Amino acid sequence: MQMKMRTIALFVLILEFISLVEALRLSMTTIASGMSVSTGKKRVVVVGATGYIGKFVVKECIRRGHETIALVRPGSAPKDDFFNGAQVVYGDVTDESSIRQVAFEKKTDAVISCLASRSGTESDSYKIDYQATLNSLNAARSAKVDHFVLLSAFCVRKPLLQFQNAKLKFEEALINAGDIKYSIVRPTAFFKSVSGQLELLQQGWPFVMFGDGEICKCNPIAESDLATYMLNCLDEPDKFNKILDIGGPDQGMSMKDQAEMIFEIIGKKPAYWAAPIGLFDAIINFLAFFGKFNDGAKDAAELARIGKYYAVEDMLTTAPSEKFGAVTLRQHYERIAVEGQEYDPYTTMLGKPKK
């Protein structure tokens, strides 16, 4: 029975890491330390508004009193608690003309793009992280928008994956546009992307980690704090035409550090199961071989590469200027241990949607 539980735990952890892209993706609305005072009300279009970070950006934009235009997919159902006060418009980001028609009927000051591919596979990444975001930029430039704020990712600093290359290709296009101000925000990680095992630990499962649990460290940032930082980009000149690496206020924490914190918070005796990191290599090589003949296997191999990347690479900012926010990871864990967390099939291991 113990071996069966370990096998299941290993399997679900691999799924969690494979599915993280930019979750690679706190639920509290806070006024973060260092928040600037707005220099004026603006008309702001938020692209990718129903995405995990997008909805927090919409909420913060409304809170500041900006005229907020939330561009969402046709058929989407935005949550009222995030979108009350916003003008919701429906358009297809894969069609530049659709964006132009629905989002820029009036003079617009800024576009904030929170678009991100869900899977991280090559086709998905270049469709969303590059082309759809480029469509949004081109529409903004045609409408003479002043400022484009991009949600990118810290991990593009060491590009080994398809979605990272797609993001960098768009970053280059944005920087070279020349006729629009930009701010490129690269967060380390979101709280939800490191808290997927909480429900299992509450049920008595061991914490599953790779190697000794000390391979890499991160300082994720709260979603609400990230939204605050992105809105600050509209008003703070030191963030104009810059690439901005940003993490939360914590010191870097390893997987084992986080596990010890969670066990303390939920009042359970620590229990661990260490999976060999070489397991990823075996999976990648197996899938890559069949990927020569099958697109599904090719995509699966890329997902496995993503999983390994997040298992071994630091997502960590150390400079004081690259740390931001009021919500710590401990505060996040203490809250979700009581309230639960938003269900996400990509990051919540064996979790269930809230009823």
C-alpha positions as CSV (number, residue, x, y, z in Angstrom):
1,M,0.0,0.0,0.0
2,Q,2.8,2.4,0.9
3,M,4.6,1.7,-2.4
4,K,1.3,2.3,-4.3
5,M,0.8,5.7,-2.5
6,R,4.4,6.7,-3.3
7,T,3.9,5.8,-7.0
8,I,0.7,7.8,-7.2
9,A,2.3,10.7,-5.4
10,L,5.2,10.7,-7.8
11,F,2.9,10.6,-10.8
12,V,0.8,13.5,-9.7
13,L,3.9,15.6,-8.8
14,I,5.3,15.1,-12.3
15,L,1.9,16.2,-13.7
16,E,2.0,19.3,-11.6
17,F,5.5,20.3,-12.8
18,I,4.8,19.4,-16.4
19,S,1.7,21.6,-16.4
20,L,3.4,24.7,-15.0
21,V,4.1,27.1,-17.7
22,E,3.8,30.4,-16.2
23,A,1.8,29.6,-13.5
24,L,3.7,30.0,-13.9
25,R,0.5,31.5,-11.8
26,L,-2.4,36.9,-3.2
27,S,-5.9,36.1,-3.6
28,M,-6.1,39.0,-1.1
29,T,-6.4,42.6,-2.5
30,T,-3.7,44.6,-0.7
31,I,-2.1,47.9,-1.2
32,A,1.5,46.9,-1.7
33,S,4.4,48.7,-0.2
34,G,5.9,51.2,-2.6
35,M,2.7,51.7,-4.6
36,S,2.8,55.0,-6.5
37,V,0.1,57.6,-6.5
38,S,-1.6,57.7,-9.9
39,T,-0.7,60.8,-12.0
40,G,-4.1,60.7,-13.7
41,K,-7.0,58.5,-14.8
42,K,-6.3,56.6,-18.0
43,R,-8.2,54.4,-20.5
44,V,-6.5,51.0,-20.2
45,V,-7.2,47.9,-22.3
46,V,-6.4,44.6,-20.5
47,V,-5.8,41.7,-22.9
48,G,-6.0,38.2,-21.5
49,A,-8.3,39.7,-18.9
50,T,-9.9,36.4,-17.7
51,G,-6.5,34.8,-17.3
52,Y,-5.1,34.0,-13.8
53,I,-3.2,37.3,-13.5
54,G,-5.3,39.2,-16.0
55,K,-8.3,39.3,-13.6
56,F,-6.2,40.7,-10.8
57,V,-4.9,43.4,-13.2
58,V,-8.5,44.3,-14.1
59,K,-9.5,44.5,-10.5
60,E,-6.5,46.8,-9.6
61,C,-7.1,48.9,-12.6
62,I,-10.7,49.5,-11.6
63,R,-9.6,50.2,-8.0
64,R,-7.4,53.0,-9.2
65,G,-10.2,54.6,-11.1
66,H,-9.0,54.0,-14.6
67,E,-11.5,53.4,-17.5
68,T,-10.9,49.7,-17.7
69,I,-11.6,47.8,-20.9
70,A,-11.4,44.0,-20.4
71,L,-10.9,42.1,-23.7
72,V,-12.1,38.5,-23.3
73,R,-12.7,35.6,-25.6
74,P,-16.2,35.2,-27.1
75,G,-18.2,33.0,-24.8
76,S,-16.2,33.8,-21.7
77,A,-18.0,34.5,-18.4
78,P,-15.9,37.0,-16.4
79,K,-16.4,36.8,-12.6
80,D,-18.3,39.7,-11.3
81,D,-16.0,40.2,-8.2
82,F,-13.1,41.0,-10.5
83,F,-14.9,42.8,-13.3
84,N,-17.5,45.0,-11.6
85,G,-16.7,48.5,-13.0
86,A,-15.0,47.3,-16.1
87,Q,-16.3,47.5,-19.7
88,V,-16.1,43.9,-21.0
89,V,-15.6,43.5,-24.7
90,Y,-15.4,40.3,-26.7
91,G,-12.8,39.7,-29.3
92,D,-10.4,37.2,-30.8
93,V,-6.8,37.9,-30.0
94,T,-5.7,35.6,-32.9
95,D,-7.4,38.2,-35.3
96,E,-5.8,41.6,-35.2
97,S,-8.8,43.2,-36.9
98,S,-11.1,41.9,-34.2
99,I,-9.0,43.5,-31.5
100,R,-9.0,46.8,-33.3
101,Q,-12.8,46.8,-33.8
102,V,-13.7,46.1,-30.2
103,A,-11.0,47.6,-28.0
104,F,-10.0,51.0,-29.4
105,E,-13.2,52.9,-30.1
106,K,-11.8,55.8,-28.0
107,K,-8.3,57.2,-27.4
108,T,-6.5,54.7,-25.3
109,D,-3.6,55.4,-23.0
110,A,-2.3,51.9,-22.3
111,V,-2.6,48.2,-23.1
112,I,-1.6,45.6,-20.5
113,S,-1.1,42.2,-22.0
114,C,-1.6,39.2,-19.7
115,L,-1.8,36.7,-22.6
116,A,0.0,33.3,-22.0
117,S,-0.2,29.9,-23.6
118,R,-1.7,27.3,-21.3
119,S,0.3,24.3,-22.4
120,G,3.7,25.7,-23.4
121,T,3.9,23.5,-26.5
122,E,5.5,24.9,-29.6
123,S,2.3,25.5,-31.6
124,D,0.4,26.9,-28.6
125,S,3.3,29.2,-27.6
126,Y,3.8,30.7,-30.9
127,K,0.1,31.2,-31.4
128,I,-0.5,33.0,-28.1
129,D,2.8,34.1,-26.5
130,Y,4.0,35.5,-29.8
131,Q,1.4,36.0,-32.5
132,A,-1.7,36.8,-30.4
133,T,0.4,39.2,-28.3
134,L,1.9,40.7,-31.5
135,N,-1.6,41.2,-32.8
136,S,-2.4,43.1,-29.7
137,L,0.7,45.3,-30.1
138,N,0.0,46.0,-33.7
139,A,-3.6,47.0,-32.9
140,A,-2.3,49.3,-30.1
141,R,0.2,50.9,-32.4
142,S,-2.5,51.5,-35.0
143,A,-4.6,53.2,-32.4
144,K,-1.7,55.4,-31.3
145,V,-1.6,53.9,-27.8
146,D,1.1,55.4,-25.6
147,H,2.2,52.5,-23.4
148,F,2.3,48.7,-23.7
149,V,2.8,46.7,-20.5
150,L,3.7,43.0,-21.0
151,L,3.4,40.2,-18.5
152,S,6.4,38.0,-19.5
153,A,8.3,35.5,-17.3
154,F,11.5,35.4,-15.3
155,C,12.5,32.1,-16.8
156,V,13.1,33.6,-20.3
157,R,16.5,34.7,-19.0
158,K,17.7,31.2,-19.6
159,P,15.7,30.0,-22.6
160,L,15.6,26.3,-23.1
161,L,11.9,25.8,-24.0
162,Q,9.6,26.7,-26.8
163,F,7.4,29.0,-24.8
164,Q,10.4,31.0,-23.6
165,N,11.6,31.5,-27.2
166,A,8.2,32.6,-28.2
167,K,8.0,35.1,-25.4
168,L,11.5,36.4,-26.2
169,K,10.6,36.8,-29.9
170,F,7.7,39.0,-28.9
171,E,9.8,41.0,-26.4
172,E,12.2,41.8,-29.2
173,A,9.3,43.0,-31.4
174,L,8.0,45.2,-28.7
175,I,11.4,46.7,-27.9
176,N,12.1,47.4,-31.5
177,A,8.7,48.9,-32.3
178,G,10.0,52.4,-31.6
179,D,6.7,54.2,-31.6
180,I,5.3,52.9,-28.3
181,K,6.6,53.0,-24.7
182,Y,7.0,49.6,-23.1
183,S,7.4,47.9,-19.7
184,I,8.3,44.2,-19.7
185,V,7.4,42.6,-16.4
186,R,9.1,39.2,-15.7
187,P,7.7,37.7,-12.4
188,T,9.5,34.7,-10.8
189,A,6.4,32.6,-10.1
190,F,2.9,33.0,-8.8
191,F,1.8,31.6,-5.4
192,K,-0.6,29.1,-6.9
193,S,2.2,27.5,-8.9
194,V,4.1,26.4,-5.7
195,S,1.1,25.5,-3.5
196,G,-0.4,22.6,-5.5
197,Q,0.4,19.9,-2.9
198,L,-1.4,21.5,0.1
199,E,-4.6,19.5,-0.2
200,L,-2.7,16.2,-0.3
201,L,-0.6,17.1,2.7
202,Q,-3.8,17.9,4.7
203,Q,-5.1,14.4,3.8
204,G,-1.9,12.8,5.2
205,W,0.2,12.3,2.1
206,P,3.9,12.9,2.1
207,F,5.4,15.9,0.4
208,V,6.9,14.8,-2.9
209,M,10.1,16.6,-4.0
210,F,12.9,16.1,-6.5
211,G,16.3,15.1,-5.3
212,D,17.0,16.4,-1.7
213,G,14.4,19.2,-2.1
214,E,17.2,21.8,-2.2
215,I,18.0,21.8,-5.9
216,C,16.4,25.2,-6.6
217,K,14.9,28.2,-4.8
218,C,12.2,30.7,-5.6
219,N,10.5,33.8,-4.2
220,P,7.1,33.9,-5.8
221,I,5.0,37.0,-5.8
222,A,1.3,37.4,-4.8
223,E,-1.1,37.8,-7.7
224,S,-2.5,41.0,-6.2
225,D,1.0,42.4,-5.6
226,L,2.0,41.6,-9.2
227,A,-1.1,43.4,-10.5
228,T,-0.2,46.4,-8.3
229,Y,3.4,46.4,-9.8
230,M,2.1,46.2,-13.3
231,L,-0.3,49.2,-12.8
232,N,2.6,51.1,-11.3
233,C,4.4,50.8,-14.6
234,L,1.9,53.2,-16.1
235,D,3.0,56.0,-13.7
236,E,6.6,55.5,-12.7
237,P,9.2,56.7,-15.2
238,D,11.9,54.4,-13.9
239,K,9.8,51.5,-15.3
240,F,9.4,53.0,-18.8
241,N,11.2,51.1,-21.6
242,K,12.6,48.6,-19.2
243,I,12.8,44.9,-18.6
244,L,11.7,44.3,-15.0
245,D,12.5,41.1,-13.1
246,I,10.3,40.9,-10.1
247,G,9.7,38.5,-7.2
248,G,7.9,38.6,-3.9
249,P,9.3,39.9,-0.5
250,D,10.5,36.5,0.7
251,Q,14.0,35.2,0.7
252,G,14.6,32.3,-1.6
253,M,12.9,29.1,-0.5
254,S,13.6,25.6,-1.6
255,M,10.9,22.9,-2.0
256,K,11.9,21.5,1.3
257,D,11.7,24.9,3.0
258,Q,8.2,25.3,1.7
259,A,7.3,21.8,2.8
260,E,8.5,22.4,6.3
261,M,6.4,25.6,6.4
262,I,3.3,23.9,5.2
263,F,3.6,21.0,7.7
264,E,4.0,23.5,10.5
265,I,1.0,25.5,9.4
266,I,-1.3,22.5,9.0
267,G,-0.1,20.9,12.2
268,K,1.1,17.6,10.7
269,K,4.3,15.7,11.2
270,P,6.7,16.2,8.2
271,A,6.9,13.3,5.8
272,Y,8.8,13.4,2.5
273,W,9.3,11.3,-0.6
274,A,12.2,12.2,-2.8
275,A,12.0,11.4,-6.5
276,P,15.1,11.2,-8.6
277,I,15.5,14.1,-11.0
278,G,16.8,11.6,-13.6
279,L,13.3,10.3,-14.0
280,F,12.5,13.4,-16.1
281,D,15.4,12.5,-18.5
282,A,14.0,9.0,-19.0
283,I,10.5,10.4,-19.7
284,I,11.8,13.1,-22.1
285,N,14.0,10.7,-24.1
286,F,11.2,8.2,-24.4
287,L,8.7,10.8,-25.6
288,A,11.2,12.6,-27.8
289,F,11.9,9.3,-29.7
290,F,8.2,8.8,-30.5
291,G,7.8,12.5,-31.1
292,K,9.7,12.0,-34.4
293,F,6.7,10.2,-35.7
294,N,3.8,11.6,-33.7
295,D,2.9,15.3,-32.8
296,G,1.2,14.3,-29.6
297,A,4.4,12.6,-28.3
298,K,6.4,15.6,-29.5
299,D,4.2,17.9,-27.4
300,A,4.4,15.6,-24.4
301,A,8.2,15.6,-24.6
302,E,8.1,19.4,-24.4
303,L,5.8,19.3,-21.4
304,A,8.2,17.0,-19.7
305,R,11.1,19.4,-20.5
306,I,9.0,22.2,-18.9
307,G,8.5,20.0,-15.8
308,K,12.2,19.4,-15.5
309,Y,13.1,23.1,-16.0
310,Y,10.9,24.2,-13.1
311,A,12.3,21.3,-10.9
312,V,15.9,22.4,-11.3
313,E,16.1,26.1,-12.1
314,D,16.0,28.9,-9.6
315,M,13.1,31.4,-9.9
316,L,14.7,33.9,-7.6
317,T,15.4,37.6,-7.4
318,T,17.9,38.8,-4.9
319,A,18.3,42.6,-5.5
320,P,16.1,44.7,-3.2
321,S,14.9,46.6,-6.3
322,E,13.6,43.2,-7.7
323,K,11.5,42.3,-4.6
324,F,8.0,43.7,-4.3
325,G,4.8,43.3,-2.3
326,A,3.2,43.0,1.0
327,V,2.0,39.4,1.0
328,T,4.5,36.7,2.1
329,L,4.4,33.0,1.1
330,R,3.7,32.1,4.7
331,Q,0.6,34.4,4.8
332,H,-0.6,32.8,1.6
333,Y,-0.3,29.2,3.0
334,E,-1.9,30.2,6.3
335,R,-4.9,31.6,4.4
336,I,-5.4,28.8,2.0
337,A,-5.0,26.2,4.7
338,V,-8.2,27.6,6.1
339,E,-10.1,28.9,3.1
340,G,-8.8,26.6,0.4
341,Q,-7.4,27.8,-2.9
342,E,-8.8,28.5,-6.3
343,Y,-9.0,25.3,-8.2
344,D,-6.8,25.1,-11.3
345,P,-6.5,21.8,-13.2
346,Y,-2.9,22.7,-14.1
347,T,-1.5,23.2,-10.6
348,T,-3.8,21.8,-8.0
349,M,-2.8,18.1,-7.4
350,L,-5.9,15.9,-7.1
351,G,-7.9,18.9,-6.0
352,K,-11.5,19.6,-6.8
353,P,-13.3,22.7,-7.9
354,K,-15.0,24.6,-5.0
355,K,-18.8,24.1,-4.9
